[in-house]
C-alpha cells in the first residue's frame, strides 16, 4: 500500500466506480464491488475484518428507523387527496390575481415538501393537477411547468428531507440540526420564486391571467377554503414542532408523521386496505434499494478511509494553500455536473468520503456545507439535459407541453437556484440561524 500514490488510488477507485455505473451496474453493487475488490487487492481476505463490522454497525443505526416511516408518510399522503384539496384552496384564494395560480403552486409544493420529504412527489402530483388547470386558464406553458418543477425540488431542503437523513447517517451530524438548517433556505427560495412569478405576471399579464370574475369567491368563502390547510398544517406542526422543541427525536417524529398521514387519509375517505398495502409495498421497495446502497456505501467508504487515501487527499489540498472558497466552488460545480447524470443518493454516497474531510479541514461549518450540498442537488435536479425533475414532469405533462418547453421553462428558475447558492455562501447564517437558535 505504501507504494501506491493516494491521488492515483483515489482516481482508480472513483474511476472504477464511475466506469461500472456507465455500463449500467446498479449503484449498490458498484460501491460494494469496488470496495471489496480494492480491499482484497491491498490486504487480501483480512479486509473482511474491516467490512463486516461496518455492515453490522449499519444495521444497528437507530436513526435509520426514521427512513421507512417518513417514506411511508409520504406514500400515504401522496394517495390521500391532500394535493387536490390544497390546489382547490389556492385556486379559490389566489386565482383572482395575476399569476396567483403559479405563486400558489409554489406554496403548495413547499407544503407537500414539508409533509412528504420526497422530491418527485410534488412534481408528479401538481403536474397532474395544477399544470392542466393553469394551461386551461391561459397560463404560459413555460411559466407553469417551471414553477411546478422548481417548487417540487423544494423537497430536498424543507424537512423532513430523506436526503438529509442519509447525509446525517454518513457524516454523523445531527438530523435535527440539518432539518433546522434547511428551513430558512427553503423558504427563501420559495419566496424568490413567488416574487419572480408575481413580477413577471404583473408586467406581462398574458403569462398568468387571473381567473374569470364568475369563478372568483368573496372574503368569507376564501376563509372557508382555508379549511383545506387544517390537516396538512397540523401534520407539519406536529412533525417539525416536536423535533424543534425536543419533545420527540426524528425517529419518534417520523412515527407521529406516519400515524398522522393515516389520519389525514381517513379524513379524506381514502384510507383502505388497497391504498395502505400499495403504500407499504412502495415503502418496502424504496427501503430495500436504499439499504443495499447504504451497505455498499459503508463498505466503499470504510475501505477508502482505511487505505489512508482520504487523509492524504486532505493533506494535498491543505499543502496546496488554495483559497478555501476556490475549493468550495470546485466542489459545488462538481455536484452540479454529477447531478445531471446521477441521482442525489448516488452522489451523496460517492462524494461524502472524499469531500467532507476536506470541508472540515478547511474550517467550514459542516451543517452549513450540508445545506449547500442539498441546495446543489436541488439545482442539479432541474439542470438539462438529464435533470430528474424534467423527466418527472415529462412523464405527466400533457402532449402540448414539449420537452423543449420544459427545458426552456426551467432556465430562469435555475438562475434563481444559483442565486440561492450564492446567497447561502455569502450569508451562512441563512442556514445556521435556526439551528443555533433551537439547539445552542
N, C-alpha and C positions, 0 to 999 in steps of 0.2 A: 504493500500500500504506500509506503514511504516514497517509492519511485514514481508514483502517479501524481502529476500536477493537479491541484484541486480545480483549476479552471477547466482543464481537459476532462477531468472526471465529471464535473457539472455538465459540460457540453455533451459528454457521452450519455449520461443518464437522461437528461432532458431531451436530447436528440433522439434517443431510442424511444422514449415515451411518445414524442410527437410523431415519429415515423409510424409507430404501431397504430396510433389514433388515425393518422392519414389513411391507412389501409383498412380502416373500419373496425379495428379491435375495440370492444367496449372498454370504457374508461376504467372500470373496476379491475378487469383482467390486465389492462395495460399497466396500471400502477403496481398491481401485485406482481406481475411477471417481471417488470424492470427491477423492482426492489429485491425480489427473491434471486433473480439472475445475477445482479451485481453483488449481492451479499454472498452468494455461493462462489462467485468468481474470486472474491477477495479472501474470504475466510473458510470456504467450504461448508460442510454440514454444521460447523459451530455457529453459523449465522442464525440457525433456528433458535438459538438461545436468546437472540435479540428480538426476533419476530414474534414468537409465540406468547411471551408475557405481555407484549404490547397489544396483541389482539384480545387476549383475555381481559386486559385492563380496559379496553374499549367497551367490552360488554358490561362492565361494572359501572360505567359512567351514568350516574343517576340523572344528569341534566338531559340525556337523550330521551328520557321518558316524555319530555315536553314535545318532541318532534311529532310522533304519531297522533298525539292529542290535538295539537294545533292543526295538523293536516286534516284530521277528522272534522274539526270545527269548520275548516274551510270547505270541505267536501259537502257537509250538510247544508251550510249556508248557501253554497252555490246552487243547491236544488230547492231551497226553501221559498223562493219567490221574493226575497227581500229586494233584490236588484230592480225587479219590476215595480215594486211599491215605491222605491226611492226615486226612480225616474218619473213616475207619475206625479210624485210630490214636486219635483223640480219643474216639471212641465207646467204645473199649475201655479207655482210660486214665482218662477223666474222667466217663464215663457213670454211674458209681455214686454220684456226689454230686449234691445238689440244684443244678440249674442248670448242671451240668457240660457238657452239650452246648452250651448257649448261650455259656458262657465259653470253651469250646474252639473254638467257631466264630469268635469274635473273634481268637483266637490264629492260626487258620488264615488268616483274612483278612489279618492282619499278615504272615504268611509269604508268602502269594501276592503281596501288595503288594511285598515285597522281591524277588520273582522276576520279576514281570510289569511293574509300573510303569504299568499301565492300570487306571483306576478301575473300569470296568464289569466287568472280568474276574472279580474275586472275587464281586461281587454276583450275576452271572448263574450262575457255577459253583456257588456254595453255595445259591443259590435253587433250583437243580435238584437238588442232592444233599442239603444239610442241612435245608432247610425241610420237605420231606415226611417226613424221618426224625424230626424233632423233633415235628411235629404228630401223627405216628402214635403217639408215646410220651407224648402228653398235654400237651405244652408249649403255653403260651399263644401264640395266633396273633400277637398284637402284640409280645410279647417276642421271639419267634423272628424275625419279619420285621425288627424294629427292629435286632436285633443283627447280622443279615446286612447290612442296608443301611448302618448306621453303620460296621461293620467293613470293608465293601467300599470305603468312601470313604477309608480309610487309604492307599490307593494314591497319593493326592495328596502325602502328607507323606513316607512311608517310601521311601527311594531303592531303585532308580533310578526317579525320577518324571519322566515325559515333560514335565509342566508346568514342572518346574524347569529342564530343559534349554532349553526355549523361553524361559523367563524370563531365563536366563543369556545366551542369544544376543541378546536385545533390549537388555539392560542392561549387557552386557559384564562381568557378575560371574563369579566362579569357579564352575564347575559343582561341583567338589569341595567347596567351602565350602557351597554350597546343599544338596548331598546330606547333608553332615555336620550342617547346621543342622536338617534335617528329622527326624533320627533320634530325638532325645530328646522333642520334642513328639509325634511319632507314637506312641512307646512310652508316653508319659504318657497320651494319650487312650485307647489300648488298655487301659491299666491302670485308668483311670476306668470304662470300660465294664464290665470284668470285675468290679470291686468292686461296681458298681451291680447287675449281674445276680446276683452272689452274695448280696448283702444282700436283694434283692427275693425271690429264691427261698428263702432261709433263713426269711424272715418269712412268706412265702406259698408253701408247698411245692407247691400245685397249679399254680403258674405254670411250674415247671420240675422235675417229679418225677424222681427217679433211675430208671435203667433197672431192669428186673426182676432179681431176685437170680440167676435162672438164666442171664441173659445176661452177668453180670459175670465177670471173669477175675482170677486171682491175681497176685501180685507179679512172678513170673518171666515170666509171659505178657505182663504190661504192659511189661516191659523189652524183650521180643522185638518188641512192637508198635511200639516207638520206632524200629525199623529204617526205618520209613517216613520218618523225618526225615533219614536219612543223605544221600540225594541232594539234596533241596532245601536242606538245611543247608550242604552242601558248595558248592553253586552260589552261595548267598548269601555265604558266606565268601570265595569266590574273587572275585566281582564287587566286593563292597564292601571286602573286605580289601585287594585290590591297589590300589584307589583311595586308601584311607585311608593306606596305608603309602608311597604314592608310587611303587610298583613299576610301575603302569600308569596312563595317563591315562584319563579317562572314555571316550574313543573306543576305546582298546585294551581296556578292561574290558568294553565292550559287545560286542566281538568274542569275548572269552572267554565272556561270558554266552550269546551265540547258539550258540557251539560246545558249551558245557555243556548248554544246553537240548536240543540234538540227542542228546547222550549220555544225558540223562535219558529222553527219548522212546524211545531204543534200549533202555535197560534195562527199560522198561515194555512193550516189544514193540509200540510204536505208531509207530515210525519207518518210514514207507514213502513211496513216491512220491506217492500221493494226498494224504496228510497234509501232506507238505512243500510240494507245489505249492499246496495251499489256503492254507497259512501264508504263502507267498511272495506269493500273489495279494492276500491281505488287507493284507499289509505294503505292497505297491506302491500299493494303493488309498488307504490312510491317508496314506502319504508324499506321494502326488500331491496330495491335498487340503491337507496341511499346507504343502507348498512353495508352492502358489498363494496360500494365505492369507498366508504369510510375505512373498511378493513384494508383495502388496497392502499389507501392514502396513508394509513398508520404504518404499514409495512415499508412503503416507499420512503416516508419522511424519517422513520427510525434508522433505516439503513443509510440514508443520505447524511443524517446527523452523526451517526456512529463512524462513518468514514472520515469525518472531520472536514468535509468539503464546505459545509455551510460556514463554519468559523473561519476557514481560510478565505472564503469569498468576502466575508465581512472585513477581515484584515486587509485584503487587497483594496477594497473600496475606501477604507479609512486611510490607508497608506497613500492613496492617490490624492488625498486632500481636495477632493472635489467639493463644490458647493452643495450643502445638503439639499437645497431646493432644486438644483440641477438633477441630482439623483432621484428626488421625488418626482420630478417632471418625467424623467425617463420611465420610471415605474408606472406612473399613471398612463402614459402613452402606450406602454406595452399592454396594459389592461384593456384599453380601448381597441387595440388591434386584435388581441386574443378574443375579445368579446364578439368580434364579427364572425368568428368561426367556431367557438366553443361556448357551452352554456356556463352559467355562473358557478355551479358546483364544481365542474371540471377545473375552471380557472382557480377557484379557491384552493382546491386540494393540490393543484400543481405548483402554485406560486408561494403559498404560505411558508413552506420550509426555506425558500430562498430569500424572500423579500422581508419578512417580519424581523428576523435578526438584524438585517441592515437598517431598517427603520428605527429599531430600538437603539442600535449603536450610534446612529446619527442624532439621537436625543429627541426624536419626535414622540408626541403623546400617542400611545398605541390605540387608545379609544378614538382619538381624532383620525388616525390613519385608517382604522376600521371603517369609519363613516365615509372617508374618501374612497376607500375600496368599493363600498356598496354603491356610492354615487357613480363611480366609474362603471360598475356593472350595469347600473340603470341606464347610463348613457349608451353603453355598448349594445344593449338590447334594442335600441332604436336606430342603430347605425346600419345603413345599407352597405353591401347588398344582402348580408346574412343576419341582420338583427332579428332576434327571435320574435319580438312583438310584431314585426312586419309579417311574419308567417302566421302568427295567431290571427291577425286581422284579415289576412288574405283568405284564411280558411272560413271566415264567417261573413265577409263583406259581400254585398250584392254585386251582380255581374257588371253594372255600370261603373263601379269603382275599380279601376285597373291597378296593376302592380306599379305602373309609373305614377299614378295618382298617390299611391301610398308612399313611395319614395320621396316624392316632392312634398307631401304633406308633413313629413317628419323633420324636414330640414330646419325650419325656424325653431322647432322645439329642441332639436339637437343643439342649436346655438344657445338656447336658454339653459340647457343642461350643462354645457361647458361654462356658461356664466356662473352657474351654481357651484361648480367645482372651483372656479377662480375665487369666488367669494368665500368659500369654505377654507381655501388655502390662506387667503389674506386675513380672514377673521375666524380663527379656530373656535372662538367662544360661541359661535353659532351652534356648534355641535356640543361643546363642553359645558356650556352654562347650565343646562338642565341636569346632567349627571352630577355636577358639582353641587348644585342646589339640593338634590334629593339625597345623595349618598355621602357627601362630605359635611 
